[in-house]
Amino acid sequence: SQTIHQWPATLVQPVGSPLSLECTVEGTSNPNLYWYRQAAGRGLQLLFYSVGIGQISSEVPQNLSASRPQDRQFILSSKKLLLSDSGFYLCASNRDRDKKTEAFFGQGTRLTVV
Amino acid sequence: EDKVVQSPLSLVVHEGDTVTLNCSYEVTNFRSLLWYKQEKKAPTFLFMLTSSGIEKKSGRLSSILDKKELSSILNITATQTGDSAIYLCAGNTGGFKTIFGAGTRLFVKA
């Protein structure tokens, strides 16, 4: 079965600092990968998704970017964090056999920008 | 614009009560409706519904989809404190996107 590793679990960063969150997937190949953000009391907002190496689709204009340097690695980045970037970031993956099924989630990174 | 709306936003019940959580969706090229339970961190998958009127069950949890009304409900019978969580509903589109609702925060009192 799939396992999704995200790190770090928590992060406190000052405004204007860079960001790099990493997500790696085990137990599957050629997955669809997703970055979501969950603000307090809100649902999951899709930020980026990727269907393959180097292929990134952005869902909302923002201060963040994503990259997929390897099949099972997905990175969320920012050059300069804003206060509004605070939130709970979740990486997710679809199973490779059927990409229209449920997603598996990592444990998330709670980012606080101060 | 695709959207998924859940109600109520929060709910407090006593152990043993039965609860019904609601989800309505407007999703382009709808393929499936998903329910997740989120306790502390990662949401965990509960159900995927693709056909209208067919109930899916897992223990005390059950869910059904109504494609005519563009809605779904999640029922939990004989609630326990361990059922306390955020329940997320999501609509899966024909592309690679899944649109999530804001969730229902359920708190079960002992």
Interface residues (C-beta under 8 A of the other chain):
Chain A: I4 N32 Y34 Y36 G41 R42 G43 L44 Q45 L46 Y49 V51 S57 E59 L90 N94 K99 K100 T101 E102 A103 F104 F105 G106 Q107 G108
Chain B: V4 Q6 L9 R31 S32 L34 Y36 K41 A42 P43 T44 F45 M48 L88 A90 N92 F96 K97 T98 I99 F100 G101 A102 G103 R105
